[in-house]
Amino acid sequence: MALEKFDRLEEGLGRLLFSFETLQTENIELRDALGAKGLEVEALKEKVARLEEEKLHVRKKVDTLLSRLDGLIQSA
């Protein structure tokens, strides 16, 4: 009877340790994935900033061209 209890305890501890190791591995994988996503987010932020800069530059060029065109139309 007492031996059965120890066997059940050993079995329960084995399952518990297996679950712990599985969760540890999953935790490491999730941390790695989170780190990769963080790098991806930073890269996307940089890309958005570059695109905003480019948009501003294009807008300035278009405004300049429109002003020149307006000048040509008025002088004609």
mmCIF file of the N, C-alpha and C atoms, coordinates in Angstrom:
data_MODEL
# 
_entry.id   MODEL 
# 
loop_
_atom_site.group_PDB 
_atom_site.id 
_atom_site.type_symbol 
_atom_site.label_atom_id 
_atom_site.label_alt_id 
_atom_site.label_comp_id 
_atom_site.label_asym_id 
_atom_site.label_entity_id 
_atom_site.label_seq_id 
_atom_site.pdbx_PDB_ins_code 
_atom_site.Cartn_x 
_atom_site.Cartn_y 
_atom_site.Cartn_z 
_atom_site.occupancy 
_atom_site.B_iso_or_equiv 
_atom_site.pdbx_formal_charge 
_atom_site.auth_seq_id 
_atom_site.auth_comp_id 
_atom_site.auth_asym_id 
_atom_site.auth_atom_id 
_atom_site.pdbx_PDB_model_num 
ATOM 1   N N  . MET A 1 1  ? 0.823  -1.188 0.000   1.00 0.00 ? 1  MET A N  1 
ATOM 2   C CA . MET A 1 1  ? 0.000  0.000  0.000   1.00 0.00 ? 1  MET A CA 1 
ATOM 3   C C  . MET A 1 1  ? 0.872  1.258  0.000   1.00 0.00 ? 1  MET A C  1 
ATOM 4   N N  . ALA A 1 2  ? 1.839  1.332  0.896   1.00 0.00 ? 2  ALA A N  1 
ATOM 5   C CA . ALA A 1 2  ? 2.714  2.498  0.965   1.00 0.00 ? 2  ALA A CA 1 
ATOM 6   C C  . ALA A 1 2  ? 3.550  2.595  -0.302  1.00 0.00 ? 2  ALA A C  1 
ATOM 7   N N  . LEU A 1 3  ? 3.923  1.468  -0.848  1.00 0.00 ? 3  LEU A N  1 
ATOM 8   C CA . LEU A 1 3  ? 4.723  1.456  -2.075  1.00 0.00 ? 3  LEU A CA 1 
ATOM 9   C C  . LEU A 1 3  ? 3.912  2.001  -3.249  1.00 0.00 ? 3  LEU A C  1 
ATOM 10  N N  . GLU A 1 4  ? 2.624  1.697  -3.278  1.00 0.00 ? 4  GLU A N  1 
ATOM 11  C CA . GLU A 1 4  ? 1.736  2.217  -4.322  1.00 0.00 ? 4  GLU A CA 1 
ATOM 12  C C  . GLU A 1 4  ? 1.664  3.739  -4.263  1.00 0.00 ? 4  GLU A C  1 
ATOM 13  N N  . LYS A 1 5  ? 1.625  4.267  -3.052  1.00 0.00 ? 5  LYS A N  1 
ATOM 14  C CA . LYS A 1 5  ? 1.573  5.716  -2.894  1.00 0.00 ? 5  LYS A CA 1 
ATOM 15  C C  . LYS A 1 5  ? 2.846  6.367  -3.420  1.00 0.00 ? 5  LYS A C  1 
ATOM 16  N N  . PHE A 1 6  ? 3.986  5.747  -3.133  1.00 0.00 ? 6  PHE A N  1 
ATOM 17  C CA . PHE A 1 6  ? 5.249  6.278  -3.641  1.00 0.00 ? 6  PHE A CA 1 
ATOM 18  C C  . PHE A 1 6  ? 5.304  6.185  -5.162  1.00 0.00 ? 6  PHE A C  1 
ATOM 19  N N  . ASP A 1 7  ? 4.789  5.082  -5.708  1.00 0.00 ? 7  ASP A N  1 
ATOM 20  C CA . ASP A 1 7  ? 4.756  4.937  -7.168  1.00 0.00 ? 7  ASP A CA 1 
ATOM 21  C C  . ASP A 1 7  ? 3.887  6.027  -7.798  1.00 0.00 ? 7  ASP A C  1 
ATOM 22  N N  . ARG A 1 8  ? 2.715  6.281  -7.193  1.00 0.00 ? 8  ARG A N  1 
ATOM 23  C CA . ARG A 1 8  ? 1.828  7.329  -7.708  1.00 0.00 ? 8  ARG A CA 1 
ATOM 24  C C  . ARG A 1 8  ? 2.489  8.704  -7.581  1.00 0.00 ? 8  ARG A C  1 
ATOM 25  N N  . LEU A 1 9  ? 3.176  8.921  -6.448  1.00 0.00 ? 9  LEU A N  1 
ATOM 26  C CA . LEU A 1 9  ? 3.874  10.179 -6.233  1.00 0.00 ? 9  LEU A CA 1 
ATOM 27  C C  . LEU A 1 9  ? 4.981  10.358 -7.277  1.00 0.00 ? 9  LEU A C  1 
ATOM 28  N N  . GLU A 1 10 ? 5.719  9.292  -7.516  1.00 0.00 ? 10 GLU A N  1 
ATOM 29  C CA . GLU A 1 10 ? 6.794  9.328  -8.510  1.00 0.00 ? 10 GLU A CA 1 
ATOM 30  C C  . GLU A 1 10 ? 6.220  9.607  -9.910  1.00 0.00 ? 10 GLU A C  1 
ATOM 31  N N  . GLU A 1 11 ? 5.136  8.967  -10.223 1.00 0.00 ? 11 GLU A N  1 
ATOM 32  C CA . GLU A 1 11 ? 4.491  9.163  -11.518 1.00 0.00 ? 11 GLU A CA 1 
ATOM 33  C C  . GLU A 1 11 ? 3.994  10.617 -11.654 1.00 0.00 ? 11 GLU A C  1 
ATOM 34  N N  . GLY A 1 12 ? 3.376  11.119 -10.600 1.00 0.00 ? 12 GLY A N  1 
ATOM 35  C CA . GLY A 1 12 ? 2.884  12.499 -10.617 1.00 0.00 ? 12 GLY A CA 1 
ATOM 36  C C  . GLY A 1 12 ? 4.016  13.503 -10.770 1.00 0.00 ? 12 GLY A C  1 
ATOM 37  N N  . LEU A 1 13 ? 5.110  13.259 -10.037 1.00 0.00 ? 13 LEU A N  1 
ATOM 38  C CA . LEU A 1 13 ? 6.267  14.144 -10.154 1.00 0.00 ? 13 LEU A CA 1 
ATOM 39  C C  . LEU A 1 13 ? 6.873  14.071 -11.543 1.00 0.00 ? 13 LEU A C  1 
ATOM 40  N N  . GLY A 1 14 ? 6.880  12.895 -12.126 1.00 0.00 ? 14 GLY A N  1 
ATOM 41  C CA . GLY A 1 14 ? 7.399  12.744 -13.488 1.00 0.00 ? 14 GLY A CA 1 
ATOM 42  C C  . GLY A 1 14 ? 6.589  13.556 -14.479 1.00 0.00 ? 14 GLY A C  1 
ATOM 43  N N  . ARG A 1 15 ? 5.266  13.482 -14.358 1.00 0.00 ? 15 ARG A N  1 
ATOM 44  C CA . ARG A 1 15 ? 4.394  14.273 -15.242 1.00 0.00 ? 15 ARG A CA 1 
ATOM 45  C C  . ARG A 1 15 ? 4.601  15.769 -15.014 1.00 0.00 ? 15 ARG A C  1 
ATOM 46  N N  . LEU A 1 16 ? 4.734  16.129 -13.750 1.00 0.00 ? 16 LEU A N  1 
ATOM 47  C CA . LEU A 1 16 ? 4.944  17.532 -13.406 1.00 0.00 ? 16 LEU A CA 1 
ATOM 48  C C  . LEU A 1 16 ? 6.258  18.047 -14.002 1.00 0.00 ? 16 LEU A C  1 
ATOM 49  N N  . LEU A 1 17 ? 7.325  17.282 -13.881 1.00 0.00 ? 17 LEU A N  1 
ATOM 50  C CA . LEU A 1 17 ? 8.622  17.677 -14.435 1.00 0.00 ? 17 LEU A CA 1 
ATOM 51  C C  . LEU A 1 17 ? 8.567  17.761 -15.953 1.00 0.00 ? 17 LEU A C  1 
ATOM 52  N N  . PHE A 1 18 ? 7.870  16.813 -16.575 1.00 0.00 ? 18 PHE A N  1 
ATOM 53  C CA . PHE A 1 18 ? 7.727  16.844 -18.022 1.00 0.00 ? 18 PHE A CA 1 
ATOM 54  C C  . PHE A 1 18 ? 6.986  18.110 -18.453 1.00 0.00 ? 18 PHE A C  1 
ATOM 55  N N  . SER A 1 19 ? 5.905  18.434 -17.745 1.00 0.00 ? 19 SER A N  1 
ATOM 56  C CA . SER A 1 19 ? 5.142  19.651 -18.055 1.00 0.00 ? 19 SER A CA 1 
ATOM 57  C C  . SER A 1 19 ? 6.007  20.887 -17.862 1.00 0.00 ? 19 SER A C  1 
ATOM 58  N N  . PHE A 1 20 ? 6.786  20.906 -16.788 1.00 0.00 ? 20 PHE A N  1 
ATOM 59  C CA . PHE A 1 20 ? 7.664  22.036 -16.512 1.00 0.00 ? 20 PHE A CA 1 
ATOM 60  C C  . PHE A 1 20 ? 8.684  22.219 -17.631 1.00 0.00 ? 20 PHE A C  1 
ATOM 61  N N  . GLU A 1 21 ? 9.315  21.133 -18.067 1.00 0.00 ? 21 GLU A N  1 
ATOM 62  C CA . GLU A 1 21 ? 10.313 21.208 -19.134 1.00 0.00 ? 21 GLU A CA 1 
ATOM 63  C C  . GLU A 1 21 ? 9.671  21.658 -20.445 1.00 0.00 ? 21 GLU A C  1 
ATOM 64  N N  . THR A 1 22 ? 8.478  21.160 -20.718 1.00 0.00 ? 22 THR A N  1 
ATOM 65  C CA . THR A 1 22 ? 7.759  21.559 -21.931 1.00 0.00 ? 22 THR A CA 1 
ATOM 66  C C  . THR A 1 22 ? 7.445  23.051 -21.899 1.00 0.00 ? 22 THR A C  1 
ATOM 67  N N  . LEU A 1 23 ? 6.970  23.521 -20.751 1.00 0.00 ? 23 LEU A N  1 
ATOM 68  C CA . LEU A 1 23 ? 6.651  24.944 -20.609 1.00 0.00 ? 23 LEU A CA 1 
ATOM 69  C C  . LEU A 1 23 ? 7.900  25.813 -20.683 1.00 0.00 ? 23 LEU A C  1 
ATOM 70  N N  . GLN A 1 24 ? 8.995  25.325 -20.142 1.00 0.00 ? 24 GLN A N  1 
ATOM 71  C CA . GLN A 1 24 ? 10.257 26.065 -20.225 1.00 0.00 ? 24 GLN A CA 1 
ATOM 72  C C  . GLN A 1 24 ? 10.679 26.229 -21.687 1.00 0.00 ? 24 GLN A C  1 
ATOM 73  N N  . THR A 1 25 ? 10.598 25.150 -22.435 1.00 0.00 ? 25 THR A N  1 
ATOM 74  C CA . THR A 1 25 ? 10.959 25.190 -23.853 1.00 0.00 ? 25 THR A CA 1 
ATOM 75  C C  . THR A 1 25 ? 10.040 26.140 -24.607 1.00 0.00 ? 25 THR A C  1 
ATOM 76  N N  . GLU A 1 26 ? 8.755  26.041 -24.339 1.00 0.00 ? 26 GLU A N  1 
ATOM 77  C CA . GLU A 1 26 ? 7.780  26.922 -24.993 1.00 0.00 ? 26 GLU A CA 1 
ATOM 78  C C  . GLU A 1 26 ? 8.049  28.382 -24.634 1.00 0.00 ? 26 GLU A C  1 
ATOM 79  N N  . ASN A 1 27 ? 8.393  28.629 -23.394 1.00 0.00 ? 27 ASN A N  1 
ATOM 80  C CA . ASN A 1 27 ? 8.694  29.992 -22.933 1.00 0.00 ? 27 ASN A CA 1 
ATOM 81  C C  . ASN A 1 27 ? 9.889  30.558 -23.702 1.00 0.00 ? 27 ASN A C  1 
ATOM 82  N N  . ILE A 1 28 ? 10.921 29.768 -23.863 1.00 0.00 ? 28 ILE A N  1 
ATOM 83  C CA . ILE A 1 28 ? 12.116 30.203 -24.594 1.00 0.00 ? 28 ILE A CA 1 
ATOM 84  C C  . ILE A 1 28 ? 11.749 30.517 -26.045 1.00 0.00 ? 28 ILE A C  1 
ATOM 85  N N  . GLU A 1 29 ? 10.957 29.633 -26.660 1.00 0.00 ? 29 GLU A N  1 
ATOM 86  C CA . GLU A 1 29 ? 10.536 29.849 -28.046 1.00 0.00 ? 29 GLU A CA 1 
ATOM 87  C C  . GLU A 1 29 ? 9.707  31.122 -28.174 1.00 0.00 ? 29 GLU A C  1 
ATOM 88  N N  . LEU A 1 30 ? 8.815  31.346 -27.221 1.00 0.00 ? 30 LEU A N  1 
ATOM 89  C CA . LEU A 1 30 ? 7.983  32.552 -27.261 1.00 0.00 ? 30 LEU A CA 1 
ATOM 90  C C  . LEU A 1 30 ? 8.811  33.814 -27.049 1.00 0.00 ? 30 LEU A C  1 
ATOM 91  N N  . ARG A 1 31 ? 9.786  33.746 -26.168 1.00 0.00 ? 31 ARG A N  1 
ATOM 92  C CA . ARG A 1 31 ? 10.666 34.904 -25.959 1.00 0.00 ? 31 ARG A CA 1 
ATOM 93  C C  . ARG A 1 31 ? 11.464 35.215 -27.224 1.00 0.00 ? 31 ARG A C  1 
ATOM 94  N N  . ASP A 1 32 ? 11.957 34.164 -27.881 1.00 0.00 ? 32 ASP A N  1 
ATOM 95  C CA . ASP A 1 32 ? 12.689 34.358 -29.133 1.00 0.00 ? 32 ASP A CA 1 
ATOM 96  C C  . ASP A 1 32 ? 11.782 34.978 -30.194 1.00 0.00 ? 32 ASP A C  1 
ATOM 97  N N  . ALA A 1 33 ? 10.555 34.464 -30.296 1.00 0.00 ? 33 ALA A N  1 
ATOM 98  C CA . ALA A 1 33 ? 9.602  35.000 -31.274 1.00 0.00 ? 33 ALA A CA 1 
ATOM 99  C C  . ALA A 1 33 ? 9.273  36.457 -30.960 1.00 0.00 ? 33 ALA A C  1 
ATOM 100 N N  . LEU A 1 34 ? 9.118  36.764 -29.687 1.00 0.00 ? 34 LEU A N  1 
ATOM 101 C CA . LEU A 1 34 ? 8.827  38.133 -29.277 1.00 0.00 ? 34 LEU A CA 1 
ATOM 102 C C  . LEU A 1 34 ? 9.982  39.055 -29.636 1.00 0.00 ? 34 LEU A C  1 
ATOM 103 N N  . GLY A 1 35 ? 11.195 38.592 -29.409 1.00 0.00 ? 35 GLY A N  1 
ATOM 104 C CA . GLY A 1 35 ? 12.372 39.387 -29.783 1.00 0.00 ? 35 GLY A CA 1 
ATOM 105 C C  . GLY A 1 35 ? 12.418 39.644 -31.276 1.00 0.00 ? 35 GLY A C  1 
ATOM 106 N N  . ALA A 1 36 ? 12.114 38.617 -32.063 1.00 0.00 ? 36 ALA A N  1 
ATOM 107 C CA . ALA A 1 36 ? 12.108 38.775 -33.521 1.00 0.00 ? 36 ALA A CA 1 
ATOM 108 C C  . ALA A 1 36 ? 11.020 39.754 -33.948 1.00 0.00 ? 36 ALA A C  1 
ATOM 109 N N  . LYS A 1 37 ? 9.853  39.671 -33.318 1.00 0.00 ? 37 LYS A N  1 
ATOM 110 C CA . LYS A 1 37 ? 8.766  40.602 -33.644 1.00 0.00 ? 37 LYS A CA 1 
ATOM 111 C C  . LYS A 1 37 ? 9.149  42.024 -33.260 1.00 0.00 ? 37 LYS A C  1 
ATOM 112 N N  . GLY A 1 38 ? 9.856  42.166 -32.154 1.00 0.00 ? 38 GLY A N  1 
ATOM 113 C CA . GLY A 1 38 ? 10.319 43.492 -31.745 1.00 0.00 ? 38 GLY A CA 1 
ATOM 114 C C  . GLY A 1 38 ? 11.244 44.101 -32.791 1.00 0.00 ? 38 GLY A C  1 
ATOM 115 N N  . LEU A 1 39 ? 12.146 43.286 -33.333 1.00 0.00 ? 39 LEU A N  1 
ATOM 116 C CA . LEU A 1 39 ? 13.040 43.763 -34.384 1.00 0.00 ? 39 LEU A CA 1 
ATOM 117 C C  . LEU A 1 39 ? 12.255 44.117 -35.644 1.00 0.00 ? 39 LEU A C  1 
ATOM 118 N N  . GLU A 1 40 ? 11.251 43.302 -35.943 1.00 0.00 ? 40 GLU A N  1 
ATOM 119 C CA . GLU A 1 40 ? 10.397 43.564 -37.108 1.00 0.00 ? 40 GLU A CA 1 
ATOM 120 C C  . GLU A 1 40 ? 9.635  44.883 -36.939 1.00 0.00 ? 40 GLU A C  1 
ATOM 121 N N  . VAL A 1 41 ? 9.138  45.118 -35.745 1.00 0.00 ? 41 VAL A N  1 
ATOM 122 C CA . VAL A 1 41 ? 8.408  46.363 -35.466 1.00 0.00 ? 41 VAL A CA 1 
ATOM 123 C C  . VAL A 1 41 ? 9.343  47.564 -35.651 1.00 0.00 ? 41 VAL A C  1 
ATOM 124 N N  . GLU A 1 42 ? 10.554 47.467 -35.141 1.00 0.00 ? 42 GLU A N  1 
ATOM 125 C CA . GLU A 1 42 ? 11.505 48.570 -35.283 1.00 0.00 ? 42 GLU A CA 1 
ATOM 126 C C  . GLU A 1 42 ? 11.827 48.827 -36.750 1.00 0.00 ? 42 GLU A C  1 
ATOM 127 N N  . ALA A 1 43 ? 12.013 47.765 -37.523 1.00 0.00 ? 43 ALA A N  1 
ATOM 128 C CA . ALA A 1 43 ? 12.298 47.917 -38.945 1.00 0.00 ? 43 ALA A CA 1 
ATOM 129 C C  . ALA A 1 43 ? 11.114 48.581 -39.663 1.00 0.00 ? 43 ALA A C  1 
ATOM 130 N N  . LEU A 1 44 ? 9.902  48.191 -39.291 1.00 0.00 ? 44 LEU A N  1 
ATOM 131 C CA . LEU A 1 44 ? 8.717  48.793 -39.910 1.00 0.00 ? 44 LEU A CA 1 
ATOM 132 C C  . LEU A 1 44 ? 8.564  50.259 -39.522 1.00 0.00 ? 44 LEU A C  1 
ATOM 133 N N  . LYS A 1 45 ? 8.899  50.597 -38.282 1.00 0.00 ? 45 LYS A N  1 
ATOM 134 C CA . LYS A 1 45 ? 8.854  51.997 -37.856 1.00 0.00 ? 45 LYS A CA 1 
ATOM 135 C C  . LYS A 1 45 ? 9.833  52.839 -38.674 1.00 0.00 ? 45 LYS A C  1 
ATOM 136 N N  . GLU A 1 46 ? 11.028 52.283 -38.897 1.00 0.00 ? 46 GLU A N  1 
ATOM 137 C CA . GLU A 1 46 ? 12.024 52.997 -39.697 1.00 0.00 ? 46 GLU A CA 1 
ATOM 138 C C  . GLU A 1 46 ? 11.532 53.166 -41.131 1.00 0.00 ? 46 GLU A C  1 
ATOM 139 N N  . LYS A 1 47 ? 10.909 52.135 -41.670 1.00 0.00 ? 47 LYS A N  1 
ATOM 140 C CA . LYS A 1 47 ? 10.385 52.205 -43.032 1.00 0.00 ? 47 LYS A CA 1 
ATOM 141 C C  . LYS A 1 47 ? 9.289  53.262 -43.132 1.00 0.00 ? 47 LYS A C  1 
ATOM 142 N N  . VAL A 1 48 ? 8.397  53.309 -42.155 1.00 0.00 ? 48 VAL A N  1 
ATOM 143 C CA . VAL A 1 48 ? 7.326  54.313 -42.147 1.00 0.00 ? 48 VAL A CA 1 
ATOM 144 C C  . VAL A 1 48 ? 7.934  55.708 -42.086 1.00 0.00 ? 48 VAL A C  1 
ATOM 145 N N  . ALA A 1 49 ? 8.944  55.894 -41.261 1.00 0.00 ? 49 ALA A N  1 
ATOM 146 C CA . ALA A 1 49 ? 9.592  57.209 -41.143 1.00 0.00 ? 49 ALA A CA 1 
ATOM 147 C C  . ALA A 1 49 ? 10.217 57.610 -42.481 1.00 0.00 ? 49 ALA A C  1 
ATOM 148 N N  . ARG A 1 50 ? 10.874 56.665 -43.158 1.00 0.00 ? 50 ARG A N  1 
ATOM 149 C CA . ARG A 1 50 ? 11.467 56.961 -44.468 1.00 0.00 ? 50 ARG A CA 1 
ATOM 150 C C  . ARG A 1 50 ? 10.383 57.323 -45.488 1.00 0.00 ? 50 ARG A C  1 
ATOM 151 N N  . LEU A 1 51 ? 9.293  56.572 -45.461 1.00 0.00 ? 51 LEU A N  1 
ATOM 152 C CA . LEU A 1 51 ? 8.199  56.842 -46.405 1.00 0.00 ? 51 LEU A CA 1 
ATOM 153 C C  . LEU A 1 51 ? 7.551  58.198 -46.128 1.00 0.00 ? 51 LEU A C  1 
ATOM 154 N N  . GLU A 1 52 ? 7.413  58.565 -44.868 1.00 0.00 ? 52 GLU A N  1 
ATOM 155 C CA . GLU A 1 52 ? 6.871  59.878 -44.519 1.00 0.00 ? 52 GLU A CA 1 
ATOM 156 C C  . GLU A 1 52 ? 7.790  60.981 -45.038 1.00 0.00 ? 52 GLU A C  1 
ATOM 157 N N  . GLU A 1 53 ? 9.095  60.768 -44.889 1.00 0.00 ? 53 GLU A N  1 
ATOM 158 C CA . GLU A 1 53 ? 10.072 61.731 -45.380 1.00 0.00 ? 53 GLU A CA 1 
ATOM 159 C C  . GLU A 1 53 ? 9.969  61.859 -46.902 1.00 0.00 ? 53 GLU A C  1 
ATOM 160 N N  . GLU A 1 54 ? 9.879  60.720 -47.567 1.00 0.00 ? 54 GLU A N  1 
ATOM 161 C CA . GLU A 1 54 ? 9.766  60.704 -49.022 1.00 0.00 ? 54 GLU A CA 1 
ATOM 162 C C  . GLU A 1 54 ? 8.470  61.396 -49.467 1.00 0.00 ? 54 GLU A C  1 
ATOM 163 N N  . LYS A 1 55 ? 7.385  61.139 -48.763 1.00 0.00 ? 55 LYS A N  1 
ATOM 164 C CA . LYS A 1 55 ? 6.109  61.775 -49.087 1.00 0.00 ? 55 LYS A CA 1 
ATOM 165 C C  . LYS A 1 55 ? 6.219  63.287 -48.971 1.00 0.00 ? 55 LYS A C  1 
ATOM 166 N N  . LEU A 1 56 ? 6.868  63.754 -47.920 1.00 0.00 ? 56 LEU A N  1 
ATOM 167 C CA . LEU A 1 56 ? 7.055  65.186 -47.729 1.00 0.00 ? 56 LEU A CA 1 
ATOM 168 C C  . LEU A 1 56 ? 7.885  65.779 -48.866 1.00 0.00 ? 56 LEU A C  1 
ATOM 169 N N  . HIS A 1 57 ? 8.927  65.085 -49.251 1.00 0.00 ? 57 HIS A N  1 
ATOM 170 C CA . HIS A 1 57 ? 9.797  65.537 -50.340 1.00 0.00 ? 57 HIS A CA 1 
ATOM 171 C C  . HIS A 1 57 ? 9.009  65.618 -51.650 1.00 0.00 ? 57 HIS A C  1 
ATOM 172 N N  . VAL A 1 58 ? 8.215  64.593 -51.935 1.00 0.00 ? 58 VAL A N  1 
ATOM 173 C CA . VAL A 1 58 ? 7.402  64.570 -53.151 1.00 0.00 ? 58 VAL A CA 1 
ATOM 174 C C  . VAL A 1 58 ? 6.367  65.699 -53.120 1.00 0.00 ? 58 VAL A C  1 
ATOM 175 N N  . ARG A 1 59 ? 5.763  65.905 -51.964 1.00 0.00 ? 59 ARG A N  1 
ATOM 176 C CA . ARG A 1 59 ? 4.774  66.979 -51.829 1.00 0.00 ? 59 ARG A CA 1 
ATOM 177 C C  . ARG A 1 59 ? 5.404  68.337 -52.136 1.00 0.00 ? 59 ARG A C  1 
ATOM 178 N N  . LYS A 1 60 ? 6.617  68.560 -51.626 1.00 0.00 ? 60 LYS A N  1 
ATOM 179 C CA . LYS A 1 60 ? 7.311  69.819 -51.888 1.00 0.00 ? 60 LYS A CA 1 
ATOM 180 C C  . LYS A 1 60 ? 7.576  69.984 -53.379 1.00 0.00 ? 60 LYS A C  1 
ATOM 181 N N  . LYS A 1 61 ? 8.007  68.906 -54.032 1.00 0.00 ? 61 LYS A N  1 
ATOM 182 C CA . LYS A 1 61 ? 8.271  68.971 -55.473 1.00 0.00 ? 61 LYS A CA 1 
ATOM 183 C C  . LYS A 1 61 ? 6.996  69.276 -56.245 1.00 0.00 ? 61 LYS A C  1 
ATOM 184 N N  . VAL A 1 62 ? 5.906  68.611 -55.875 1.00 0.00 ? 62 VAL A N  1 
ATOM 185 C CA . VAL A 1 62 ? 4.628  68.844 -56.553 1.00 0.00 ? 62 VAL A CA 1 
ATOM 186 C C  . VAL A 1 62 ? 4.179  70.278 -56.336 1.00 0.00 ? 62 VAL A C  1 
ATOM 187 N N  . ASP A 1 63 ? 4.301  70.782 -55.123 1.00 0.00 ? 63 ASP A N  1 
ATOM 188 C CA . ASP A 1 63 ? 3.931  72.177 -54.844 1.00 0.00 ? 63 ASP A CA 1 
ATOM 189 C C  . ASP A 1 63 ? 4.762  73.140 -55.691 1.00 0.00 ? 63 ASP A C  1 
ATOM 190 N N  . THR A 1 64 ? 6.060  72.869 -55.814 1.00 0.00 ? 64 THR A N  1 
ATOM 191 C CA . THR A 1 64 ? 6.936  73.712 -56.628 1.00 0.00 ? 64 THR A CA 1 
ATOM 192 C C  . THR A 1 64 ? 6.504  73.676 -58.088 1.00 0.00 ? 64 THR A C  1 
ATOM 193 N N  . LEU A 1 65 ? 6.235  72.465 -58.583 1.00 0.00 ? 65 LEU A N  1 
ATOM 194 C CA . LEU A 1 65 ? 5.801  72.339 -59.977 1.00 0.00 ? 65 LEU A CA 1 
ATOM 195 C C  . LEU A 1 65 ? 4.468  73.042 -60.217 1.00 0.00 ? 65 LEU A C  1 
ATOM 196 N N  . LEU A 1 66 ? 3.549  72.906 -59.266 1.00 0.00 ? 66 LEU A N  1 
ATOM 197 C CA . LEU A 1 66 ? 2.255  73.577 -59.406 1.00 0.00 ? 66 LEU A CA 1 
ATOM 198 C C  . LEU A 1 66 ? 2.415  75.092 -59.390 1.00 0.00 ? 66 LEU A C  1 
ATOM 199 N N  . SER A 1 67 ? 3.295  75.577 -58.557 1.00 0.00 ? 67 SER A N  1 
ATOM 200 C CA . SER A 1 67 ? 3.559  77.019 -58.510 1.00 0.00 ? 67 SER A CA 1 
ATOM 201 C C  . SER A 1 67 ? 4.147  77.496 -59.830 1.00 0.00 ? 67 SER A C  1 
ATOM 202 N N  . ARG A 1 68 ? 5.083  76.752 -60.371 1.00 0.00 ? 68 ARG A N  1 
ATOM 203 C CA . ARG A 1 68 ? 5.677  77.124 -61.664 1.00 0.00 ? 68 ARG A CA 1 
ATOM 204 C C  . ARG A 1 68 ? 4.633  77.098 -62.766 1.00 0.00 ? 68 ARG A C  1 
ATOM 205 N N  . LEU A 1 69 ? 3.782  76.072 -62.756 1.00 0.00 ? 69 LEU A N  1 
ATOM 206 C CA . LEU A 1 69 ? 2.729  75.956 -63.750 1.00 0.00 ? 69 LEU A CA 1 
ATOM 207 C C  . LEU A 1 69 ? 1.751  77.119 -63.632 1.00 0.00 ? 69 LEU A C  1 
ATOM 208 N N  . ASP A 1 70 ? 1.405  77.439 -62.393 1.00 0.00 ? 70 ASP A N  1 
ATOM 209 C CA . ASP A 1 70 ? 0.492  78.568 -62.159 1.00 0.00 ? 70 ASP A CA 1 
ATOM 210 C C  . ASP A 1 70 ? 1.118  79.860 -62.675 1.00 0.00 ? 70 ASP A C  1 
ATOM 211 N N  . GLY A 1 71 ? 2.406  80.017 -62.455 1.00 0.00 ? 71 GLY A N  1 
ATOM 212 C CA . GLY A 1 71 ? 3.130  81.186 -62.956 1.00 0.00 ? 71 GLY A CA 1 
ATOM 213 C C  . GLY A 1 71 ? 3.109  81.250 -64.475 1.00 0.00 ? 71 GLY A C  1 
ATOM 214 N N  . LEU A 1 72 ? 3.296  80.098 -65.100 1.00 0.00 ? 72 LEU A N  1 
ATOM 215 C CA . LEU A 1 72 ? 3.265  80.057 -66.566 1.00 0.00 ? 72 LEU A CA 1 
ATOM 216 C C  . LEU A 1 72 ? 1.878  80.400 -67.099 1.00 0.00 ? 72 LEU A C  1 
ATOM 217 N N  . ILE A 1 73 ? 0.854  79.877 -66.439 1.00 0.00 ? 73 ILE A N  1 
ATOM 218 C CA . ILE A 1 73 ? -0.521 80.136 -66.878 1.00 0.00 ? 73 ILE A CA 1 
ATOM 219 C C  . ILE A 1 73 ? -0.853 81.616 -66.727 1.00 0.00 ? 73 ILE A C  1 
ATOM 220 N N  . GLN A 1 74 ? -0.419 82.210 -65.624 1.00 0.00 ? 74 GLN A N  1 
ATOM 221 C CA . GLN A 1 74 ? -0.728 83.624 -65.382 1.00 0.00 ? 74 GLN A CA 1 
ATOM 222 C C  . GLN A 1 74 ? 0.034  84.533 -66.324 1.00 0.00 ? 74 GLN A C  1 
ATOM 223 N N  . SER A 1 75 ? 1.219  84.136 -66.724 1.00 0.00 ? 75 SER A N  1 
ATOM 224 C CA . SER A 1 75 ? 2.011  84.990 -67.622 1.00 0.00 ? 75 SER A CA 1 
ATOM 225 C C  . SER A 1 75 ? 1.608  84.802 -69.084 1.00 0.00 ? 75 SER A C  1 
ATOM 226 N N  . ALA A 1 76 ? 0.820  83.812 -69.360 1.00 0.00 ? 76 ALA A N  1 
ATOM 227 C CA . ALA A 1 76 ? 0.416  83.571 -70.759 1.00 0.00 ? 76 ALA A CA 1 
ATOM 228 C C  . ALA A 1 76 ? -0.706 84.448 -71.224 1.00 0.00 ? 76 ALA A C  1 
# 
